[in-house]
Amino acid sequence: MLTKPFIILGAGGHAAVIHDLLDCLGHEVAGVMTPEFAAGSHWQGLPVLGNDDFLDQPSAANYVYALGVGLMPNQARLRSKLFAALMTKGLDVPTLIHPSAVVAHSVRLGQGVQILAGVVVQVQAVIGDNALINTRASVDHHCAIGAHSHVAPGAVLCGGVRTGDSVFVGAGATVIQGLEIGSRAEVGAGATLLRSLPADTRFIPGRPHQGIKEK
């Protein structure tokens, strides 16, 4: 049972979702950290505590942290950097699971995983550190999702899919069973992926078997 209050890192759309999730779980939120607003101001009724230099203060250990920066391709590097900074400083980033999500008992979750509303994660799946499984996504049995990866809203990963780290699976995409997706690869929104995707490539929807391009 967590007794320390949370601080949310970020003040955008994903931060608002995380604020609501923490409220659903009954956790106290002490404030947000963001460079977008002045310290002492407020965001969604929460005090702005400053930016990430707050993490160097002795009082930082009095809180636990939730990343409110999303994992869209243009945000992933920042989120990964913030997560690494929190880990280096020995600060706690708990895993968060929305009450409406269905997560099998045999699932293994890394540090700081976020599982949002309506998600289903089936038996013996493994989800790496700092991964984001977004609204109503489905991760089926024996999937393995790498660290810092984002399964976007409504995406479906069929059984046994394995991904490297920092993978992005776009909204409404489907990845058929048993495929592998290399690190830093992207599956575009609405795509149906029918074969494995190498690292550092992007699959473009609407061009089956011809949509793989280097990023």
Beta strands, then each sheet from edge to edge (+ up, - down):
strand 1: 6-9
strand 2: 29-33
strand 3: 42-43
strand 4: 46-47
strand 5: 64-67
strand 6: 96-97
strand 7: 102-103
strand 8: 108-109
strand 9: 114-115
strand 10: 120-121
strand 11: 126-127
strand 12: 132-133
strand 13: 138-139
strand 14: 144-145
strand 15: 150-151
strand 16: 156-157
strand 17: 162-163
strand 18: 168-169
strand 19: 174-175
strand 20: 180-181
strand 21: 186-187
strand 22: 192-193
strand 23: 201-203
strand 24: 212-214
sheet 1: 2+ 1+ 5+
sheet 2: 3+ 4-
sheet 3: 6+ 9+ 12+ 15+ 18+ 21+ 23+ 24-
sheet 4: 7+ 10+ 13+ 16+ 19+ 22+
sheet 5: 8+ 11+ 14+
sheet 6: 17+ 20+
end
